Amino acid sequence: MIEQIKKKYFAKEATIIYKVVSLRFPISEGQQPLASQKLISDMELVTKLLLLFTFIQAGKPQEEEPDHWLQLAETELETALKRTLNTNKAKNVILFIGDGMGVSTVTAARIYGGQLKGRHGEESVLEFEKFPNVGLSKTYLCDRQVADSAATATAMLTGVKTNWYNVGLTSKARMGQCQFPKESEIDTILQQSEKEGKSTGIVTTSRITHATPATAYAKVSHRYWETDTDQKKYGGAGCGQDIAQQLIYKNSDIDVIFGGGRRGFYPNTTRDPVTNSSYLRQDGINLIQEWKVMMEDSGQNYKYVENTEQLRSVDPATTDKVLGLFGSSNMAYELQRDKGPKGEPSLSEMTKKAIQILQKNSKGYFLLVEGARIDHGHHDSKAKVALSETLMLDDAVRVATEMTDDDTLMIVTADHSHVFNIAGYPKRGNDILGVVNPIPKAWFPEDDKAYTTLLYGNGPGGVTPDKPRQDPREVDTTADDYQQTSAIPLKSETHGGEDVAIYARGPWAHLIHGVHEQHYIYHVMSLASCVGTQKNKCSVLINNGQGQINVHYSNIKVVAFSILVLMAGYL
């Protein structure tokens, strides 16, 4: 049997495959497991053969055959030719934001995820990469070339670009402006969805008052005015309600709120039961108690939860409103998360519970889901952390995809990128977290030290006279807290200014088709769901609820041509 495999699939590769499999399932070269010796059971034999086949199919010999690449292309072409355009009204809209998830992060996460499954990694596909429509988003601000998360989220959620640090305000407002023009306030698609009778939700792994989630509901000219204490710290004392207050007092209609940030909702005279750290509010207000009173007064069936066990006890069928604050500050990184019942839920679990609650509304819902801590991992120049957070977001996308139908527009994008690079000329399948191997002599560093595939343009991994560059061959570069090398030494790595990707599926997803201004994302969601600015245009274009999926004339021509080609093959 082995000799036949060797003849069919190159002796060297087959022998390596056989040896690898034999380490797990020992069979000597001279034995015949298919015959009378019966050293293994039939099921074990089938398992061996499947493993052997998998190794062979994934190996280099197959890729050396032109037919392998032809088949991949044919499959992709067939999928593209079968595409239709869904021009129905979107009952639901889910916007996934990977904070700091630039294209290089997506690529590295794709490879990392594949390698975690025992593959080379480069050929892997993330869940959101399966979406049929892809475009690019230009992330610059009205006043900056390179963006921050508050202004970019404002663009995506309101349809208007704005200035640095602005939350839910147009560029008429300036950073830290206490009395900004009233006309600079602009409703978000979440707030507009509520006005149409839809349910709404926010899920994030950051503080719920942090830049991106805050933009869905708050109006402030400084993203760090999260509490009254923060207002005093950042020059906003007396500048109206802080972000936490605005969430509770002005946005109690939001049905699902999941994230971290307990410290911003309780008086500083009390301590967090998990971290034992003091809460932040100096005004003595217990905003959680305020929220509970408001829910009771309005007759809502509500739940307030702080850990995984409590979240799992929430019955979606009987719960109207739920507020979950699972961390004193930001929620833990996925690599460090307490996965026990008293710990923190995953982004996937929060997303699932949110959809279960929101989908009860016959008018539909809007849900914002943020993988917030991709950004934080990058700021610390810890690539493994950032990539793990990206895979966690991707799993949340998988959950949402499985739970929704063709009536749901799903968009996955980033608010901005990072100065994060995939460098060198490593061999195929080289550990994405490892050292570049091989390093050709012409590209070997002048300091005779190796370097990792993943590097940062700036950040805390930079070299200084007191901190010479370390040879990564002398340390474990796959450790959770390993800090990649940076070209420029900074305390915190910066955002990047290049375009980021947009992935879309569902009604009107084909409107994501090229290079777009970032605020355009809002207008696609608005038109697709007949909410907000594009509501009137939507009513003209949408298929009057007939539940049909239209094919444009250009697609009809493509399909007709494809049929003719197929017919010609049989003549």
C-alpha positions as CSV (number, residue, x, y, z in Angstrom):
1,M,0.0,0.0,0.0
2,I,2.8,2.4,0.9
3,E,4.7,1.6,-2.2
4,Q,1.6,2.4,-4.3
5,I,1.2,5.7,-2.5
6,K,4.9,6.5,-3.2
7,K,4.5,5.8,-6.9
8,K,1.5,8.0,-7.2
9,Y,2.6,10.9,-5.0
10,F,6.3,11.4,-5.1
11,A,8.4,9.1,-3.0
12,K,9.9,11.8,-0.7
13,E,6.6,13.4,0.3
14,A,4.8,10.0,0.7
15,T,7.5,8.7,3.0
16,I,7.3,11.9,5.1
17,I,3.5,11.6,5.3
18,Y,3.7,7.9,6.2
19,K,6.2,8.6,9.0
20,V,4.1,11.4,10.4
21,V,1.0,9.2,10.5
22,S,3.0,6.3,11.9
23,L,4.0,8.4,14.9
24,R,0.4,8.5,15.9
25,F,-0.7,5.1,14.5
26,P,2.4,2.8,14.4
27,I,2.5,0.3,11.5
28,S,5.7,-1.2,10.3
29,E,6.6,-1.0,6.6
30,G,6.3,-4.7,6.2
31,Q,2.9,-5.2,7.8
32,Q,-0.4,-5.4,5.8
33,P,-3.1,-4.0,8.1
34,L,-5.7,-4.8,5.5
35,A,-5.0,-8.5,5.7
36,S,-5.3,-11.1,8.4
37,Q,-3.0,-9.6,11.0
38,K,-5.7,-7.2,12.1
39,L,-3.4,-5.0,14.2
40,I,-5.9,-2.2,14.1
41,S,-9.7,-2.0,13.8
42,D,-11.5,-1.1,10.7
43,M,-12.3,2.3,12.1
44,E,-8.7,2.9,13.0
45,L,-7.7,1.9,9.5
46,V,-10.3,4.3,7.9
47,T,-9.0,7.1,10.2
48,K,-5.4,6.4,9.0
49,L,-6.4,6.5,5.4
50,L,-8.3,9.7,5.8
51,L,-5.4,11.3,7.6
52,L,-3.1,10.1,4.9
53,F,-5.4,11.3,2.2
54,T,-5.7,14.7,4.0
55,F,-1.9,15.1,4.3
56,I,-1.4,14.1,0.6
57,Q,-4.2,16.4,-0.6
58,A,-2.7,19.4,1.3
59,G,0.8,18.6,0.2
60,K,3.1,20.2,-2.3
61,P,2.8,17.5,-5.0
62,Q,-0.8,18.5,-5.6
63,E,0.0,22.1,-5.9
64,E,2.7,21.3,-8.5
65,E,-0.1,20.1,-10.8
66,P,-1.7,22.8,-12.9
67,D,-5.0,21.1,-12.6
68,H,-5.1,21.9,-8.9
69,W,-5.1,25.6,-9.5
70,L,-7.4,25.2,-12.5
71,Q,-10.0,23.5,-10.3
72,L,-9.7,26.2,-7.6
73,A,-10.3,28.8,-10.2
74,E,-13.2,26.9,-11.8
75,T,-14.9,26.6,-8.4
76,E,-14.5,30.3,-7.7
77,L,-15.7,31.2,-11.2
78,E,-18.8,29.0,-10.9
79,T,-19.6,30.7,-7.6
80,A,-19.3,34.1,-9.1
81,L,-21.4,33.2,-12.2
82,K,-24.2,32.0,-10.0
83,R,-24.3,35.2,-8.0
84,T,-27.6,37.0,-7.8
85,L,-28.4,40.4,-6.4
86,N,-30.6,40.6,-3.3
87,T,-32.6,43.8,-3.7
88,N,-35.1,43.0,-0.9
89,K,-35.5,45.2,2.1
90,A,-33.1,44.2,4.9
91,K,-35.2,43.3,7.9
92,N,-32.1,43.2,10.0
93,V,-28.6,44.8,9.9
94,I,-25.5,43.6,11.7
95,L,-22.4,45.7,11.5
96,F,-19.2,44.1,12.7
97,I,-16.3,46.4,13.4
98,G,-12.8,44.9,14.0
99,D,-11.1,47.8,15.8
100,G,-7.8,48.2,14.1
101,M,-8.4,45.2,11.8
102,G,-6.4,46.3,8.7
103,V,-5.7,44.1,5.7
104,S,-2.4,42.9,7.1
105,T,-4.2,41.8,10.3
106,V,-6.8,39.9,8.3
107,T,-4.1,38.2,6.3
108,A,-2.0,37.2,9.3
109,A,-5.1,36.1,11.2
110,R,-6.1,33.9,8.3
111,I,-2.7,32.2,8.3
112,Y,-2.6,31.9,12.1
113,G,-6.1,30.4,12.2
114,G,-5.1,27.9,9.5
115,Q,-2.0,26.9,11.3
116,L,-3.9,26.4,14.6
117,K,-5.8,23.7,12.6
118,G,-2.6,22.0,11.4
119,R,-2.5,23.5,7.9
120,H,0.1,25.7,6.2
121,G,-2.4,28.6,6.8
122,E,-1.9,30.7,3.7
123,E,-4.7,28.9,1.9
124,S,-7.2,29.2,4.7
125,V,-10.3,31.4,4.5
126,L,-11.9,33.3,7.4
127,E,-15.7,33.3,7.8
128,F,-16.2,36.9,6.7
129,E,-13.9,36.3,3.7
130,K,-16.6,34.1,2.3
131,F,-18.9,37.0,1.9
132,P,-19.5,37.7,-1.8
133,N,-19.1,41.4,-1.8
134,V,-15.8,43.2,-0.9
135,G,-14.7,46.8,-1.1
136,L,-12.2,49.2,0.5
137,S,-12.9,52.0,2.9
138,K,-11.0,55.3,3.0
139,T,-10.5,56.1,6.7
140,Y,-9.1,59.7,6.8
141,L,-10.9,62.3,8.9
142,C,-12.0,65.8,8.2
143,D,-8.9,67.0,10.1
144,R,-6.5,64.1,10.2
145,Q,-4.8,61.8,7.6
146,V,-4.7,58.9,10.1
147,A,-7.9,58.3,12.1
148,D,-9.1,57.5,15.6
149,S,-11.9,55.1,16.5
150,A,-14.5,57.7,17.6
151,A,-14.4,59.7,14.3
152,T,-14.4,56.6,12.1
153,A,-17.3,55.0,14.0
154,T,-19.2,58.3,13.7
155,A,-18.7,58.1,9.9
156,M,-20.0,54.6,9.7
157,L,-22.9,55.0,12.1
158,T,-24.1,58.5,11.0
159,G,-23.1,58.8,7.4
160,V,-21.0,61.9,8.0
161,K,-17.2,62.2,8.3
162,T,-16.0,64.2,11.3
163,N,-13.0,65.4,13.4
164,W,-10.6,63.6,15.6
165,Y,-12.1,62.4,18.9
166,N,-15.7,63.5,18.0
167,V,-18.4,61.1,19.1
168,G,-21.7,61.4,17.2
169,L,-21.0,65.0,16.1
170,T,-20.2,66.6,12.7
171,S,-17.0,68.4,12.0
172,K,-18.6,71.7,13.1
173,A,-17.7,70.5,16.6
174,R,-14.0,70.6,17.7
175,M,-12.3,68.3,20.1
176,G,-13.0,69.2,23.7
177,Q,-15.5,71.9,22.8
178,C,-17.8,72.2,25.7
179,Q,-20.6,74.1,24.0
180,F,-20.6,72.7,20.5
181,P,-23.2,73.8,18.0
182,K,-26.5,72.0,18.5
183,E,-26.8,71.3,14.8
184,S,-23.6,69.3,15.0
185,E,-25.5,66.5,16.7
186,I,-26.5,63.8,14.4
187,D,-28.6,60.6,14.9
188,T,-27.0,57.2,14.3
189,I,-28.4,54.3,12.4
190,L,-29.1,52.6,15.8
191,Q,-31.2,55.6,16.9
192,Q,-32.9,55.8,13.6
193,S,-33.7,52.1,13.7
194,E,-35.4,52.6,17.1
195,K,-37.6,55.3,15.6
196,E,-38.8,52.7,13.0
197,G,-39.8,50.3,15.7
198,K,-36.8,48.0,15.4
199,S,-34.9,46.4,18.2
200,T,-31.3,47.5,18.8
201,G,-28.2,46.2,20.4
202,I,-24.5,46.8,21.1
203,V,-22.0,44.1,21.8
204,T,-18.3,44.9,22.4
205,T,-15.2,43.6,24.2
206,S,-14.2,47.1,25.3
207,R,-15.8,49.4,27.9
208,I,-19.4,50.0,26.7
209,T,-18.5,53.7,27.0
210,H,-15.4,53.4,24.8
211,A,-15.1,55.2,21.5
212,T,-16.8,52.8,19.0
213,P,-19.8,51.7,21.1
214,A,-20.2,55.2,22.5
215,T,-20.7,56.6,19.0
216,A,-23.8,54.5,18.6
217,Y,-25.7,56.5,21.2
218,A,-23.7,59.5,22.7
219,K,-22.9,63.0,21.6
220,V,-19.6,64.4,23.0
221,S,-16.7,66.3,21.6
222,H,-14.1,64.2,23.5
223,R,-14.1,60.4,23.3
224,Y,-12.6,60.1,26.8
225,W,-15.5,61.9,28.6
226,E,-16.8,58.5,29.7
227,T,-17.5,59.4,33.3
228,D,-17.7,62.6,35.4
229,T,-14.2,61.8,36.7
230,D,-12.9,61.5,33.1
231,Q,-14.5,64.8,32.2
232,K,-12.6,66.6,34.9
233,K,-9.4,64.8,33.8
234,Y,-9.7,65.7,30.2
235,G,-11.0,69.3,30.5
236,G,-14.7,68.6,30.2
237,A,-16.0,69.4,33.8
238,G,-19.4,70.9,33.5
239,C,-19.8,70.0,29.9
240,G,-23.1,68.2,30.2
241,Q,-23.8,64.5,30.7
242,D,-20.8,62.1,30.4
243,I,-21.0,59.1,28.0
244,A,-22.2,56.7,30.7
245,Q,-25.0,59.0,31.8
246,Q,-26.1,59.5,28.2
247,L,-26.4,55.7,27.8
248,I,-28.6,55.3,30.8
249,Y,-30.7,58.5,30.7
250,K,-31.0,59.2,27.0
251,N,-30.7,55.7,25.4
252,S,-32.7,53.4,27.6
253,D,-34.5,52.1,24.5
254,I,-31.5,50.0,23.5
255,D,-32.6,46.4,24.0
256,V,-29.2,44.7,24.4
257,I,-26.0,46.2,25.8
258,F,-23.0,43.9,26.3
259,G,-19.5,44.9,27.1
260,G,-17.1,46.0,29.9
261,G,-16.9,49.2,31.9
262,R,-18.6,48.6,35.2
263,R,-16.4,51.2,36.8
264,G,-18.1,54.0,35.0
265,F,-21.5,53.3,36.4
266,Y,-21.0,53.0,40.1
267,P,-19.9,55.6,42.8
268,N,-16.2,55.6,43.7
269,T,-17.2,54.9,47.3
270,T,-17.6,51.2,46.3
271,R,-15.3,48.6,44.8
272,D,-15.6,46.1,42.0
273,P,-16.2,42.6,43.4
274,V,-13.9,41.0,40.8
275,T,-10.9,43.3,40.7
276,N,-11.3,45.0,44.1
277,S,-10.5,48.3,42.4
278,S,-12.5,51.4,43.1
279,Y,-15.3,52.5,40.8
280,L,-14.9,55.9,39.2
281,R,-18.0,58.1,39.6
282,Q,-17.5,61.1,41.9
283,D,-21.1,62.3,41.6
284,G,-22.3,59.5,43.9
285,I,-24.8,58.2,41.2
286,N,-25.4,54.5,40.8
287,L,-26.3,54.4,37.2
288,I,-27.1,50.6,37.2
289,Q,-29.7,51.2,39.9
290,E,-31.0,54.1,37.9
291,W,-31.4,51.9,34.8
292,K,-33.2,49.2,36.8
293,V,-35.7,51.7,38.2
294,M,-36.3,53.0,34.6
295,M,-36.9,49.4,33.4
296,E,-39.4,48.7,36.2
297,D,-41.2,52.0,35.7
298,S,-41.7,51.2,32.0
299,G,-42.9,47.6,32.7
300,Q,-39.9,45.9,31.0
301,N,-38.8,42.4,31.7
302,Y,-35.2,43.1,32.2
303,K,-31.9,41.5,33.4
304,Y,-28.6,43.0,34.6
305,V,-25.7,40.5,34.4
306,E,-22.0,40.5,35.2
307,N,-20.6,37.1,34.3
308,T,-21.0,34.1,31.9
309,E,-23.3,32.1,34.3
310,Q,-25.7,35.0,34.6
311,L,-25.7,35.7,30.9
312,R,-26.6,32.1,30.2
313,S,-29.5,32.3,32.6
314,V,-31.1,35.0,30.5
315,D,-34.2,33.6,28.7
316,P,-34.4,35.3,25.3
317,A,-38.1,34.5,25.0
318,T,-39.1,36.4,28.1
319,T,-36.4,39.1,28.3
320,D,-37.1,42.6,26.8
321,K,-34.0,44.4,27.9
322,V,-30.6,43.2,29.1
323,L,-27.6,45.1,30.3
324,G,-24.4,43.1,30.7
325,L,-21.2,44.6,32.0
326,F,-18.6,41.9,32.2
327,G,-15.5,43.8,33.2
328,S,-14.6,46.6,35.4
329,S,-12.8,48.2,32.5
330,N,-12.3,46.5,29.1
331,M,-13.1,42.8,28.9
332,A,-10.1,40.4,29.1
333,Y,-8.2,39.4,26.0
334,E,-9.4,36.1,24.6
335,L,-6.0,34.5,25.5
336,Q,-6.5,35.5,29.1
337,R,-10.3,35.2,29.5
338,D,-11.6,33.3,32.5
339,K,-13.8,30.8,30.7
340,G,-15.5,29.5,33.8
341,P,-19.1,30.3,34.8
342,K,-18.0,33.3,37.0
343,G,-15.8,34.6,34.2
344,E,-16.5,36.6,31.0
345,P,-18.4,35.3,28.0
346,S,-16.8,35.2,24.6
347,L,-17.8,37.6,21.9
348,S,-19.5,34.8,20.1
349,E,-21.7,33.9,23.1
350,M,-22.6,37.6,23.6
351,T,-23.5,37.9,19.9
352,K,-25.6,34.8,20.0
353,K,-27.6,35.9,23.0
354,A,-28.1,39.3,21.5
355,I,-29.5,37.9,18.3
356,Q,-31.8,35.5,20.1
357,I,-33.3,38.5,22.0
358,L,-33.4,41.0,19.1
359,Q,-34.9,38.6,16.5
360,K,-38.2,38.4,18.3
361,N,-39.1,41.8,16.8
362,S,-41.1,41.3,13.7
363,K,-39.9,44.6,12.4
364,G,-36.3,43.5,12.6
365,Y,-33.2,44.9,14.4
366,F,-29.9,46.7,14.2
367,L,-26.9,45.2,16.0
368,L,-23.4,46.6,16.3
369,V,-20.7,44.1,17.2
370,E,-17.2,45.2,17.9
371,G,-14.0,43.1,18.3
372,A,-12.5,46.0,20.2
373,R,-9.3,44.5,21.6
374,I,-7.6,43.8,18.3
375,D,-6.7,47.4,18.5
376,H,-5.3,47.1,22.0
377,G,-3.1,44.1,21.1
378,H,-1.6,46.1,18.3
379,H,-1.0,49.2,20.4
380,D,1.0,46.9,22.7
381,S,2.8,45.5,19.7
382,K,1.6,42.0,20.7
383,A,0.7,40.4,17.4
384,K,-0.5,37.1,18.9
385,V,-3.0,38.9,21.1
386,A,-4.3,40.9,18.1
387,L,-4.6,37.9,15.9
388,S,-6.4,35.9,18.6
389,E,-8.9,38.7,19.0
390,T,-9.4,38.8,15.2
391,L,-10.2,35.1,15.2
392,M,-12.7,35.7,18.0
393,L,-14.4,38.3,15.9
394,D,-14.5,35.9,13.0
395,D,-16.1,33.3,15.2
396,A,-18.8,35.8,16.1
397,V,-19.4,36.4,12.4
398,R,-19.8,32.6,12.0
399,V,-22.4,32.5,14.7
400,A,-24.3,35.4,13.3
401,T,-24.2,33.9,9.8
402,E,-25.6,30.6,11.0
403,M,-28.4,32.4,12.9
404,T,-29.6,34.7,10.1
405,D,-31.2,34.4,6.6
406,D,-31.2,36.3,3.4
407,D,-33.2,39.1,5.0
408,T,-30.2,40.2,7.0
409,L,-27.5,42.6,5.8
410,M,-24.2,41.8,7.4
411,I,-21.2,44.1,7.0
412,V,-17.7,43.3,8.4
413,T,-15.1,46.1,8.3
414,A,-12.5,47.9,10.4
415,D,-12.4,51.5,11.6
416,H,-8.7,51.9,10.8
417,S,-5.5,49.9,10.4
418,H,-2.3,49.7,12.3
419,V,1.4,50.0,11.3
420,F,1.6,46.2,11.3
421,N,3.6,44.3,8.6
422,I,4.1,40.8,7.3
423,A,7.8,40.9,6.2
424,G,10.8,38.9,5.0
425,Y,10.6,35.9,2.6
426,P,9.6,33.0,4.9
427,K,8.9,29.6,3.4
428,R,5.4,28.4,2.8
429,G,3.8,27.3,6.1
430,N,6.4,29.1,8.3
431,D,5.0,29.8,11.7
432,I,3.3,33.2,11.3
433,L,4.4,34.0,14.9
434,G,7.9,32.8,14.3
435,V,11.2,33.9,13.0
436,V,11.6,34.3,9.2
437,N,13.0,31.1,7.8
438,P,15.0,30.9,5.7
439,I,16.6,34.4,5.7
440,P,18.5,34.7,2.4
441,K,22.1,36.0,2.8
442,A,21.2,39.1,0.8
443,W,18.5,40.1,3.3
444,F,20.2,39.0,6.6
445,P,20.2,41.9,9.0
446,E,23.5,43.8,9.4
447,D,23.4,43.2,13.2
448,D,23.5,39.5,12.6
449,K,20.2,39.0,14.4
450,A,17.2,37.2,12.9
451,Y,13.8,38.8,12.8
452,T,10.1,37.8,13.0
453,T,7.7,37.7,10.1
454,L,5.4,40.1,12.0
455,L,6.8,43.5,12.7
456,Y,5.6,47.0,13.6
457,G,6.5,50.4,12.1
458,N,6.5,51.9,15.5
459,G,5.6,51.0,19.1
460,P,6.9,49.8,22.4
461,G,9.1,47.1,20.8
462,G,11.4,49.8,19.3
463,V,15.2,49.9,19.8
464,T,16.8,52.5,22.0
465,P,20.4,52.9,23.3
466,D,19.3,51.4,26.6
467,K,17.2,48.7,24.8
468,P,19.2,47.0,22.0
469,R,17.4,44.7,19.6
470,Q,16.9,41.2,20.9
471,D,17.6,38.2,18.6
472,P,14.2,36.5,18.4
473,R,15.9,33.1,18.0
474,E,16.8,33.3,21.7
475,V,13.2,33.7,23.0
476,D,9.8,32.2,22.4
477,T,8.1,34.4,19.8
478,T,4.9,32.4,20.1
479,A,4.4,33.3,23.8
480,D,1.1,35.1,24.5
481,D,2.9,38.3,25.7
482,Y,5.7,38.4,23.2
483,Q,6.2,41.9,21.9
484,Q,7.2,42.3,18.2
485,T,10.1,44.5,17.2
486,S,9.2,48.1,16.1
487,A,11.2,50.4,13.9
488,I,10.4,53.6,15.9
489,P,10.3,53.3,19.7
490,L,7.0,54.6,21.1
491,K,5.2,53.9,24.3
492,S,2.1,52.9,22.2
493,E,2.0,51.8,18.6
494,T,0.0,54.0,16.3
495,H,-2.9,53.5,13.9
496,G,-2.2,53.2,10.2
497,G,-3.8,55.4,7.5
498,E,-4.2,52.9,4.6
499,D,-7.6,51.8,3.4
500,V,-9.3,48.9,5.2
501,A,-11.5,46.2,3.7
502,I,-15.3,46.0,3.8
503,Y,-17.0,42.6,3.5
504,A,-20.8,42.3,2.9
505,R,-23.6,39.8,2.4
506,G,-27.4,40.0,2.3
507,P,-29.8,42.6,0.9
508,W,-28.1,45.3,-1.2
509,A,-24.6,44.0,-0.2
510,H,-23.6,44.5,-3.8
511,L,-23.5,48.2,-3.2
512,I,-20.1,47.4,-1.5
513,H,-18.2,47.2,-4.8
514,G,-15.1,49.4,-5.0
515,V,-13.2,52.0,-3.1
516,H,-15.5,53.9,-0.8
517,E,-15.4,56.8,1.6
518,Q,-16.0,55.3,5.0
519,H,-19.2,57.2,5.7
520,Y,-20.7,55.4,2.6
521,I,-21.1,52.3,4.8
522,Y,-23.9,54.0,6.7
523,H,-25.7,54.9,3.5
524,V,-25.7,51.3,2.3
525,M,-27.2,50.2,5.6
526,S,-29.7,53.0,5.5
527,L,-30.9,52.3,2.0
528,A,-31.0,48.5,2.6
529,S,-33.1,48.7,5.7
530,C,-35.3,51.8,4.8
531,V,-34.0,53.7,7.9
532,G,-32.7,57.2,8.2
533,T,-31.2,59.3,5.4
534,Q,-31.9,56.9,2.5
535,K,-35.4,55.9,3.7
536,N,-37.2,57.6,0.8
537,K,-34.8,56.2,-1.9
538,C,-35.2,52.8,-0.3
539,S,-39.0,52.8,-0.6
540,V,-38.7,53.4,-4.4
541,L,-36.0,50.7,-5.0
542,I,-37.1,47.9,-2.7
543,N,-39.2,45.0,-3.9
544,N,-42.4,45.8,-2.1
545,G,-42.0,42.8,0.2
546,Q,-42.3,40.2,-2.5
547,G,-39.4,38.2,-1.1
548,Q,-37.8,37.8,-4.5
549,I,-34.1,38.1,-5.3
550,N,-33.5,40.0,-8.5
551,V,-30.8,39.5,-11.1
552,H,-29.7,42.6,-13.0
553,Y,-29.6,42.6,-16.8
554,S,-25.8,42.4,-16.8
555,N,-26.0,39.3,-14.7
556,I,-28.6,37.8,-17.0
557,K,-26.2,38.2,-19.9
558,V,-23.4,36.5,-18.0
559,V,-25.7,33.6,-17.1
560,A,-26.9,33.3,-20.7
561,F,-23.4,33.3,-22.0
562,S,-22.4,30.6,-19.5
563,I,-25.3,28.4,-20.6
564,L,-24.2,28.8,-24.3
565,V,-20.6,27.8,-23.4
566,L,-21.9,24.7,-21.5
567,M,-24.1,23.8,-24.5
568,A,-21.2,24.2,-26.9
569,G,-19.2,21.7,-24.9
570,Y,-21.8,19.0,-25.6
571,L,-22.1,19.7,-29.3
